[in-house]
């Protein structure tokens, strides 16, 4: 007979007392299976203790952001040993250039060979590289716009796109630029729905810089900045949105209030930390808000006007200035928010907005809802519930009790074991289709392309037809594609593939043709005949290897597909390439075949 007394100490140690009457009875041993994981970091309490960590804190010591398991994995994958509590140690393993290339393909607009070599040879861990990127001064869209004007660009509706290309190609803070692009597909404004966004490069640049500057800041603060953006006010209708007038039968516009909840913060359904939907006692999904909450939040979003006006009815075209809010045309009285939030009467208009935004930014749903989409943009379309929970946990608490720290979130996204472990990425359903627009940027970055003018008039006029996406030009507020898009071929497997929503049969051919033309002719705006505007690629390193096709293939395989081409695929590419006597034609074929391979199209 065993009398069990079980307890868990504060540091996660499992204590089991088993008094046994051994008179005349052989000794017996009992193994107790323990799977307690209080901090949800993927390590059991026992494993945390063996590593000298604390299972009661998601980010032990406040510095291991992304969870204890991600921190340990970061140590080991950078050839650093990890001491164990019992005196032993876990041996680290060296990063390969292929692993570094994969990491940089996830975190930049496309690595160059020099970048791969630099990170491989450095002693930087991935975490240190991320931290360095976060600490870099932001490359703002404003500075890129000014640089374009300085080399002769016109201030027209294409100027924002030219500035975007300059930043994407040349900025050292690549992770920030990628994060801003990801956020622009969550906090959506579009030139297709706003004359201001389409027609004013200042308006577009100013809005995008909110995302650039806030990429690693606090999401709650970013939501408030976006709320005051005149571009967002123009796009979703709360610019000059005034309080209701019962006598005239007018009511506040509800558009921004609805999208702020549905798309920018909490989503439609109550979520668990791992992104799964909560259910009520009848098994039904629980809505996060009702039409009543939309109406109440719409009252909060009243009183906005142009930023440099002195009265709510005045007009002053200042697209670079945040909107101003006026109490006199702001809906007075109490307001009821989601999740039991309440705004008492008598608050100022700005305080109403601040508290309402904080109510959404700190809602339990926001971590898993936003975290999942960031995982989809950087790593995989179908993250496991555990992966989502770890990222959402970093959103909920950055290790210092702060909610909404996007720096902590991106560390958790990129350093998670599912993001880094080879065994995971080889599983069916892992990975994501590369965004078509990013593949074109990678082509220009990979070969140090440049033109004679120093300007960036890159071909994006037909970007919607060729790629299905152009920055700040999505067809609707729902982005270019849905995070829940299920291609018919994957529906039975329960898998989503968001980017496949824009990969139409026509576009798949146009995209391939555009890449091939860009590889051979350089990247040029077709409506401009001036040769000095064409971005010519520097193929000197590749042409030096063209007589040894196998070495050339290995070089390009490392840069674009991080060493994932099979020997069979390499043999096919080699056979096709060697059919050409002309060196340039042989090189073009190799680049084109690799950049249109499944291994390049699907980032795993």
C-alpha positions in Angstrom: 0.0 0.0 0.0 1.3 3.4 -1.0 0.2 6.6 0.8 0.9 9.4 -1.6 1.7 12.9 -0.6 2.4 15.0 -3.7 3.5 18.6 -3.9 5.3 20.9 -6.3 7.8 23.4 -4.7 8.0 27.0 -5.9 10.9 26.2 -8.2 9.1 23.4 -9.9 10.6 20.5 -8.0 8.2 17.6 -7.7 8.2 16.0 -4.2 6.5 12.6 -3.7 6.5 11.0 -0.3 5.9 7.2 -0.4 6.0 5.5 3.0 6.1 1.8 2.4 6.0 -1.1 4.8 8.9 -3.2 3.6 8.7 -5.9 6.3 8.8 -9.1 4.3 8.1 -7.2 1.1 10.8 -6.5 -1.7 11.6 -2.9 -2.3 9.5 -1.3 -5.1 10.2 1.8 -7.1 7.6 4.1 -8.7 8.1 6.4 -11.6 5.8 9.4 -11.6 5.2 11.1 -14.9 5.3 14.9 -14.5 4.2 17.3 -17.2 3.6 20.5 -15.3 4.5 23.5 -17.4 3.3 26.5 -15.5 4.9 29.2 -17.7 3.9 27.5 -21.0 7.4 27.7 -22.5 7.5 24.2 -23.8 9.7 22.8 -20.9 8.2 20.9 -18.0 8.9 22.1 -14.5 11.5 19.3 -14.1 13.3 20.2 -17.3 13.3 23.9 -16.4 14.9 23.0 -13.0 17.5 20.8 -14.6 18.5 23.8 -16.7 18.6 26.1 -13.7 15.5 28.0 -14.9 12.2 28.8 -13.2 8.9 27.2 -14.4 6.9 30.0 -12.8 8.4 32.6 -15.1 7.9 32.4 -18.9 11.1 34.4 -19.5 13.4 33.5 -16.6 15.2 36.4 -15.1 13.4 38.9 -17.5 16.0 38.5 -20.2 15.3 35.2 -21.9 12.5 36.7 -24.0 10.7 34.2 -26.1 10.5 31.5 -23.5 13.1 29.4 -21.7 13.1 26.7 -24.4 13.7 29.2 -27.2 16.5 30.7 -25.1 18.2 27.4 -24.6 17.8 26.5 -28.3 19.4 29.8 -29.2 22.4 28.9 -27.1 22.8 25.5 -28.5 22.3 26.5 -32.2 25.2 28.9 -31.8 27.8 26.4 -30.8 27.5 27.4 -27.1 27.3 24.7 -24.4 24.7 25.0 -21.7 25.5 24.0 -18.1 23.1 21.8 -16.2 22.2 21.9 -12.6 23.7 18.5 -11.8 27.1 19.6 -13.2 26.8 18.2 -16.7 26.2 20.2 -19.8 24.5 20.2 -23.1 26.9 20.5 -26.0 26.1 23.1 -28.6 26.5 22.7 -32.4 27.9 24.9 -35.0 25.6 26.7 -37.4 26.0 25.8 -41.0 25.8 28.4 -43.8 22.6 26.8 -45.0 21.0 27.3 -41.6 22.1 31.0 -41.6 20.8 31.5 -45.1 17.4 30.1 -44.0 17.3 32.4 -41.0 18.1 35.4 -43.2 15.6 34.4 -45.8 13.0 34.6 -43.0 14.1 37.9 -41.5 15.2 40.1 -44.5 14.0 41.0 -48.0 16.5 38.4 -49.2 20.1 37.8 -48.1 23.2 38.5 -50.2 26.1 36.1 -50.3 28.1 38.6 -48.3 25.5 38.7 -45.6 25.3 34.9 -45.3 29.1 34.7 -45.0 29.3 37.6 -42.5 26.7 36.1 -40.1 28.1 32.6 -40.5 31.6 33.6 -39.6 30.6 35.9 -36.8 30.2 34.8 -33.2 26.7 36.4 -33.0 23.8 34.2 -31.9 20.5 34.7 -33.8 19.3 36.5 -30.7 22.2 38.9 -30.8 21.6 39.5 -34.5 17.9 40.3 -33.8 18.9 42.5 -30.8 21.3 44.4 -33.0 18.6 44.9 -35.7 16.2 46.2 -33.1 18.8 48.7 -31.8 19.7 50.0 -35.2 18.4 53.6 -35.9 15.3 53.2 -38.1 15.6 53.7 -41.9 12.5 55.9 -42.3 10.4 56.1 -45.4 10.6 59.9 -45.0 14.4 59.8 -45.5 14.0 57.4 -48.5 11.4 59.7 -50.0 13.7 62.7 -49.6 16.6 60.7 -51.2 14.4 59.9 -54.2 13.4 63.6 -54.6 17.1 64.5 -54.4 17.9 62.4 -57.5 15.1 63.8 -59.6 12.0 61.8 -58.7 8.6 63.5 -59.3 6.3 63.9 -56.3 3.5 61.9 -57.8 1.5 58.8 -56.8 4.5 56.5 -57.5 6.9 58.3 -55.1 5.9 56.3 -52.1 6.6 53.1 -54.1 10.1 54.4 -55.1 10.8 55.2 -51.5 9.6 51.8 -50.4 12.0 50.1 -52.9 14.9 52.2 -51.7 14.4 51.2 -48.1 13.7 47.5 -48.9 16.9 47.2 -51.0 19.4 49.3 -49.1 18.3 49.6 -45.4 20.7 47.9 -42.9 17.7 47.4 -40.5 16.2 44.6 -42.7 14.3 43.0 -39.9 12.6 46.3 -39.0 11.7 46.8 -42.7 10.2 43.3 -42.9 8.3 43.8 -39.7 6.9 47.1 -41.0 5.8 45.3 -44.2 4.1 42.6 -42.1 2.3 45.1 -39.9 1.1 47.0 -43.0 -0.8 43.9 -43.9 -2.5 43.8 -40.5 -3.0 47.5 -39.9 -4.2 48.0 -43.4 -4.7 51.3 -45.3 -4.8 51.3 -49.1 -4.7 53.7 -52.0 -7.6 51.7 -53.5 -9.9 53.0 -50.8 -8.5 56.5 -50.1 -7.7 59.4 -52.4 -5.4 60.7 -49.7 -3.4 57.5 -49.5 -3.3 57.1 -53.3 -2.5 60.7 -54.1 -0.3 62.0 -51.4 3.2 60.4 -51.0 3.5 62.4 -47.7 0.4 60.7 -46.3 1.6 57.2 -47.3 5.1 57.8 -46.1 4.0 59.3 -42.8 1.7 56.3 -42.1 4.3 53.7 -43.1 6.8 55.4 -40.8 4.4 54.7 -37.9 5.0 51.0 -38.6 8.7 51.4 -39.2 9.2 53.3 -35.9 6.8 51.1 -34.0 7.9 47.8 -35.4 9.6 46.8 -32.1 7.7 49.1 -29.8 4.5 48.5 -27.9 1.5 47.4 -29.9 -0.9 49.3 -27.7 1.0 52.5 -28.4 1.0 51.6 -32.1 -2.7 51.1 -32.2 -3.2 54.6 -30.7 -0.8 56.2 -33.2 -2.7 54.4 -36.0 -6.0 55.7 -34.6 -4.7 59.3 -34.9 -3.3 58.8 -38.3 -5.0 61.0 -40.9 -4.4 58.3 -43.5 -6.3 55.8 -41.4 -8.9 58.4 -40.7 -9.4 59.0 -44.4 -9.4 55.3 -45.2 -11.8 54.0 -42.6 -13.9 57.1 -42.1 -13.2 58.5 -38.6 -11.6 61.7 -40.0 -14.3 64.4 -39.2 -16.5 61.7 -37.6 -18.7 63.7 -35.3 -21.1 62.8 -32.4 -24.6 61.8 -33.3 -27.6 64.1 -33.5 -30.9 62.4 -32.6 -32.9 65.3 -34.0 -31.2 64.9 -37.4 -31.1 61.1 -37.1 -27.3 61.0 -37.5 -25.0 58.6 -35.8 -21.2 58.1 -35.5 -19.5 56.2 -38.4 -18.9 52.6 -37.3 -16.3 51.5 -39.9 -13.1 52.2 -38.0 -14.5 50.9 -34.7 -15.5 47.6 -36.4 -12.1 47.0 -38.1 -10.2 48.1 -35.0 -11.7 45.1 -33.2 -12.2 42.6 -36.0 -8.8 43.0 -37.9 -6.4 45.1 -35.8 -6.7 43.6 -32.3 -9.1 40.9 -31.1 -10.7 39.2 -34.0 -14.2 37.7 -34.2 -14.0 34.9 -31.6 -12.8 34.5 -28.1 -9.5 32.6 -28.2 -7.4 30.6 -25.9 -3.7 31.4 -25.5 -2.9 28.8 -28.2 -5.2 30.4 -30.8 -8.0 27.8 -30.5 -11.5 29.2 -30.1 -13.2 29.1 -26.8 -16.7 27.5 -26.5 -19.6 28.1 -24.2 -21.4 25.4 -22.2 -23.3 24.4 -25.3 -20.2 24.0 -27.4 -20.7 27.2 -29.4 -18.0 29.6 -30.3 -18.1 32.8 -28.3 -18.0 36.2 -30.2 -15.6 38.8 -29.0 -18.0 41.6 -29.6 -21.6 42.3 -30.7 -23.1 45.1 -32.7 -23.7 46.9 -29.4 -19.9 47.1 -28.8 -19.3 48.4 -32.3 -21.8 51.2 -31.7 -20.2 52.0 -28.3 -16.7 52.1 -29.7 -17.9 54.2 -32.6 -18.9 56.8 -30.1 -15.3 56.8 -28.8 -13.9 57.4 -32.3 -15.6 60.8 -32.8 -14.2 64.3 -32.8 -11.2 63.9 -35.1 -10.2 66.6 -37.6 -7.1 67.6 -39.5 -4.1 68.0 -37.2 -3.4 71.7 -37.7 -7.0 73.0 -37.4 -8.2 75.2 -34.5 -11.8 74.2 -34.9 -13.5 70.9 -35.7 -15.2 72.3 -38.9 -12.0 73.8 -40.4 -10.0 72.2 -43.1 -6.2 72.3 -43.3 -4.5 69.7 -45.6 -1.6 68.5 -43.4 -1.1 64.8 -44.2 2.1 64.6 -42.2 0.4 65.6 -38.9 -1.6 63.3 -36.6 -5.3 64.2 -36.4 -6.5 66.4 -33.5 -9.5 65.4 -31.4 -12.1 68.0 -30.3 -14.2 67.5 -27.2 -17.0 69.6 -28.5 -17.9 67.2 -31.3 -16.9 64.1 -29.4 -19.8 61.8 -28.2 -20.3 62.5 -24.5 -21.4 60.1 -21.8 -20.4 56.7 -20.7 -19.3 53.9 -23.1 -19.3 50.2 -22.7 -16.4 48.2 -24.2 -15.6 44.6 -24.8 -14.4 42.3 -22.0 -16.2 44.3 -19.4 -14.4 47.6 -20.2 -16.2 50.8 -19.1 -15.6 54.4 -19.8 -17.2 56.7 -17.3 -18.9 60.0 -18.3 -16.8 63.1 -18.0 -13.6 61.8 -19.6 -11.9 64.0 -22.3 -12.1 62.8 -25.8 -8.4 61.9 -25.9 -8.7 59.9 -22.6 -11.7 58.0 -24.1 -9.6 57.0 -27.0 -6.5 56.1 -24.9 -8.5 53.8 -22.6 -10.5 52.2 -25.4 -7.4 51.4 -27.4 -5.7 50.0 -24.3 -8.8 47.8 -23.6 -8.2 46.2 -27.0 -4.4 46.1 -27.0 -4.3 44.3 -23.6 -7.3 42.0 -24.4 -6.4 38.3 -23.9 -7.2 37.7 -27.6 -4.7 40.2 -29.0 -1.6 38.1 -28.3 -2.7 35.0 -30.1 -4.6 36.9 -32.8 -1.7 39.1 -33.8 1.0 36.6 -32.9 -0.4 34.0 -35.2 -0.4 36.4 -38.2 3.2 37.4 -37.5 4.3 33.7 -37.4 2.5 33.3 -40.8 4.4 36.3 -42.3 7.8 35.1 -41.1 7.9 31.4 -40.6 4.9 29.1 -41.3 1.3 29.3 -42.4 0.2 26.6 -39.9 1.9 27.0 -36.6 1.1 24.5 -33.9 -1.1 25.6 -31.0 2.0 25.4 -28.7 4.0 27.7 -31.0 1.1 30.3 -31.0 0.9 30.0 -27.2 4.6 30.7 -26.7 4.4 33.8 -29.0 1.2 35.0 -27.4 2.8 34.5 -24.0 5.6 36.8 -25.0 2.9 39.4 -26.1 1.2 39.0 -22.8 4.3 39.4 -20.7 7.8 40.3 -22.1 9.4 39.0 -18.9 9.1 42.4 -17.2 5.3 42.5 -16.9 4.8 44.6 -20.1 2.0 43.7 -22.4 2.3 44.2 -26.2 6.1 44.4 -26.6 6.6 43.7 -30.3 10.4 43.2 -29.8 9.6 40.4 -27.4 7.1 39.0 -29.9 9.4 38.9 -32.9 12.1 37.3 -30.8 9.6 34.6 -29.8 8.5 34.1 -33.4 12.0 33.7 -34.8 13.7 31.9 -32.0 11.0 29.4 -31.3 12.1 25.7 -31.6 9.5 25.3 -34.4 11.1 28.1 -36.3 14.6 26.8 -35.9 14.5 23.0 -35.5 15.2 21.0 -38.7 13.0 18.1 -37.7 9.9 20.4 -37.5 10.4 22.1 -40.8 10.6 18.8 -42.7 7.1 17.8 -41.5 4.2 18.0 -44.0 2.3 21.3 -43.7 5.2 23.3 -42.4 6.4 26.5 -44.2 4.8 29.2 -46.2 4.6 30.4 -49.8 6.9 33.4 -50.2 5.1 36.6 -50.9 5.5 37.3 -54.7 6.6 40.9 -54.1 9.4 39.8 -51.8 10.8 37.4 -54.4 11.3 40.2 -56.8 13.0 42.3 -54.1 15.3 39.4 -53.4 16.4 39.2 -57.0 17.5 42.9 -57.0 19.2 42.5 -53.6 21.0 39.2 -54.4 23.1 40.6 -57.2 23.9 44.1 -55.9 21.8 45.6 -58.6 22.0 49.3 -59.4 21.4 51.9 -62.1 23.1 55.0 -63.2 20.6 57.5 -61.8 20.6 56.4 -58.2 16.8 56.5 -58.3 14.4 53.5 -57.7 11.8 53.7 -60.5 11.1 49.9 -60.1 8.4 48.3 -62.1 5.3 48.2 -59.9 2.7 49.9 -62.0 1.3 46.5 -62.9 2.2 45.0 -59.6 -1.4 43.9 -58.8 -1.5 41.9 -62.1 2.0 40.5 -61.7 2.2 39.9 -58.0 -1.2 40.4 -56.5 0.3 42.9 -54.1 1.8 46.3 -53.8 2.6 47.9 -50.4 -0.3 50.0 -49.2 -2.5 49.1 -52.1 -4.5 46.1 -51.1 -8.0 45.7 -52.7 -9.7 45.9 -49.3 -9.0 46.4 -45.6 -8.8 42.6 -45.4 -5.3 42.7 -47.0 -4.2 40.9 -50.2 -5.2 37.5 -48.7 -6.8 36.1 -45.7 -4.8 34.5 -42.9 -7.4 31.7 -43.0 -7.4 31.0 -46.7 -7.8 27.3 -47.5 -6.9 26.2 -51.0 -9.2 23.4 -52.1 -6.2 21.0 -52.4 -5.4 21.5 -48.7 -8.9 21.8 -47.2 -9.2 18.1 -46.3 -5.9 18.3 -44.5 -7.1 21.2 -42.4 -4.3 23.5 -43.6 -4.3 27.1 -44.6 -2.1 28.8 -47.2 -2.8 32.6 -47.1 -0.5 33.6 -50.0 -2.0 31.1 -52.4 -5.2 33.3 -52.5 -3.4 35.6 -54.9 -1.6 32.9 -56.9 -4.1 32.8 -59.7 -3.4 30.8 -62.9 -2.8 34.0 -64.8 -0.6 35.5 -62.1 1.5 32.4 -61.7 2.5 32.8 -65.4 3.0 36.5 -65.2 5.1 36.2 -62.1 7.4 33.6 -63.7 7.8 35.7 -66.9 8.5 38.8 -64.9 11.3 37.1 -63.0 12.8 35.7 -66.1 12.7 39.0 -67.9 14.2 40.7 -64.7 17.0 38.1 -64.6 18.0 38.6 -68.2 17.3 42.3 -68.9 17.6 43.8 -65.5 14.8 45.4 -63.5 13.3 48.3 -65.3 10.1 50.3 -65.5 8.8 49.4 -68.9 7.3 52.8 -69.6 10.7 54.5 -69.4 13.1 54.0 -72.3 16.2 55.5 -70.6 18.8 52.8 -70.1 20.3 54.6 -67.2 17.1 53.9 -65.2 17.4 50.1 -65.6 18.7 48.2 -62.5 21.5 46.1 -63.9 22.6 43.0 -62.0 26.2 42.4 -61.0 26.8 38.8 -62.2 30.6 38.9 -62.0 30.8 36.3 -59.3 28.4 34.0 -61.1 30.0 34.4 -64.5 33.3 33.4 -62.9 31.8 30.0 -62.0 29.7 29.4 -65.1 32.2 26.8 -66.5 31.7 24.8 -63.4 27.9 24.6 -63.3 27.8 22.4 -60.2 29.7 25.0 -58.2 27.4 27.8 -59.6 24.3 25.8 -58.6 25.6 25.3 -55.1 26.3 29.0 -54.7 22.8 30.0 -55.8 21.2 27.1 -53.9 22.8 28.5 -50.7 21.6 32.1 -51.4 18.1 31.4 -52.6 17.1 27.9 -51.3 19.5 27.5 -48.3 20.9 24.2 -49.6 17.6 22.4 -50.0 17.8 21.4 -53.6 18.0 17.6 -54.0 20.7 15.9 -56.1 18.1 15.0 -58.6 17.0 18.6 -59.0 20.6 19.8 -59.3 21.1 17.2 -62.1 18.1 18.5 -64.0 19.3 22.1 -63.7 22.8 21.1 -64.7 21.6 19.3 -67.8 19.5 22.2 -69.0 22.3 24.7 -68.2 25.0 22.8 -70.1 22.8 22.7 -73.2 23.8 26.3 -73.7 27.2 27.2 -75.0 26.7 30.9 -74.3 27.9 31.6 -70.7 25.3 34.3 -69.9 22.5 32.1 -71.2 23.7 29.2 -69.1 23.8 31.4 -66.0 20.3 32.8 -66.7 18.9 29.3 -66.9 20.4 28.3 -63.5 19.1 31.4 -61.7 15.7 31.2 -63.3 15.3 27.4 -62.6 16.3 27.9 -58.9 14.1 31.0 -58.4 11.1 29.2 -59.8 11.7 25.9 -58.0 9.3 24.7 -55.3 12.1 25.0 -52.8 12.3 28.7 -53.4 8.6 29.3 -53.8 7.9 27.6 -50.4 10.0 29.0 -47.5 10.5 26.2 -45.0 
